[in-house]
């Protein structure tokens, strides 16, 4: 197959690139997703992190890593933009979890500060970040996200996990996936096998089938913008949480 290649008329000199991909089937790969994310124009820490990982762009990730120390507040929480006084528990947990999921490294000092902040949050010792004013279910979602991020580093201790008792039938799907991840990484936790069995059964009960499409029941509960979660991310997170099963 011969394809003539040339820069578009009027293109800037020595700029641009050619990308060639191979796919086993017409439905293979995430090229559309990556193309959309390459053009994603927004620039807070969450968006830059998501863009770098979605496009697997090491140069973009280097920029995130270089800027990160300047985007951590005095308590150790990540901030959406440099210079912001107060960080976010949800954002901190997100950056730690997604970078680990992608297998990409964060600066050791920044990572340690963020993990310590999440430990303090779950233990109820972080000023102004205890979920005050949030409904009980929302506060539970936040604590589970923090614990899931800590569990990836082996820092979700039984004492910290014991501070939350999620209702697996009611929490958002992303939060349920967090709970499953916490339990899977803590095999010595008391009643762990029974809790994991209950959580997996609750997840399985959420799946419904329409023709050839797999849906999640009651997707409305999964649209938690303040947790950077939606029904789409809930579905993807649920699949990631059971891939090894």
C-alpha positions, -999 to +999 in steps of 0.1 A: +000+000+000+015+033-011+002+065+004+017+098-008+025+120+022+031+158+023+027+186+047-005+206+042-003+237+021+007+267+044+019+245+072+046+257+096+080+244+085+095+215+105+064+211+126+039+183+128+042+145+126+031+114+109+014+087+130+009+051+117-011+026+137-020-010+131-052-026+144-063-062+144-099-052+137-119-022+126-131-018+163-096-021+178-077+006+197-086+040+211-073+061+183-105+083+184-101+089+221-065+098+218-071+121+189-098+139+209-076+142+239-046+155+219-068+185+210-082+189+246-076+226+253-080+229+290-051+231+315-057+225+352-037+197+369-064+171+364-068+179+327-031+180+320-026+147+339-055+131+320-043+143+287-008+131+291-019+096+302-047+093+276-023+102+248+007+083+264+028+114+258+060+113+279+068+149+272+035+161+284+039+139+315+073+155+322+056+189+322+031+176+348+058+162+370+079+194+368+050+216+378+036+193+405+058+205+434+044+240+429+008+227+429+007+212+464-007+232+493+007+235+528-012+204+539+000+183+511-031+183+488-028+189+451-043+221+437-059+225+404-038+256+395-005+270+407-009+295+435-042+282+448-043+282+486-064+251+492-060+218+475-085+190+468-087+156+483-105+142+452-078+157+429-050+143+451-064+108+451-070+110+413-035+120+404-020+093+427-043+066+414-043+073+377-005+076+376-001+043+393-027+027+370-008+040+340+026+029+355+040+064+354+062+079+381+056+109+403+083+128+422+090+109+454+087+139+477+055+152+461+040+117+462+049+112+499+034+146+508+001+138+489-001+103+505+005+118+539-023+143+533-047+116+524-038+096+555-045+126+576-078+132+558-091+097+563-080+098+599-100+131+604-069+152+611-068+174+580-080+210+586-109+221+563-109+189+543-130+165+563-160+167+540-178+191+563-211+201+548-212+171+524-240+145+526-229+113+542-228+094+509-207+121+493-182+121+522-180+083+519-172+085+482-144+110+490-129+088+518-130+057+495-112+075+468-085+085+493-082+050+507-080+035+472-051+058+463-034+049+496-039+011+491-018+013+459+011+023+481+003-002+508-007+026+532-044+018+536-040+003+571-068-017+587-073+012+612-078+037+583-101+013+564-121+008+595-131+045+595-155+039+565-184+014+562-198+018+527-233+007+517-223-012+486-258-011+472-260+027+473-226+042+466-216+054+432-200+028+409-166+045+409-167+044+447-177+008+447-147+001+424-125+020+449-139-003+477-132-034+456-096-022+449-090-015+486-102-050+496-082-067+469-050-050+481-056-059+518-060-097+519-054-098+557-082-074+566-107-088+590-137-103+571-120-093+539-133-123+518-169-118+529-167-080+522-151-086+488-178-111+478-205-087+489-189-059+469-185-079+437-221-092+440-233-056+443-213-046+412-226-076+392-262-066+402-257-032+385-250-046+351-280-047+327-281-058+291-299-041+262-294-060+230-256-063+227-249-033+251-238-037+287-252-008+308-250+002+345-283+005+362-292+039+378-264+058+361-277+090+376-259+083+409-226+081+391-225+116+377-204+132+404-186+161+388-170+172+420-153+138+422-144+140+385-166+110+380-194+102+355-214+072+344-188+066+317-158+066+341-179+045+365-183+019+338-146+019+328-135+018+365-158-011+372-142-031+344-107-023+355-116-034+390-125-070+379-101-075+349-079-098+370-109-119+380 
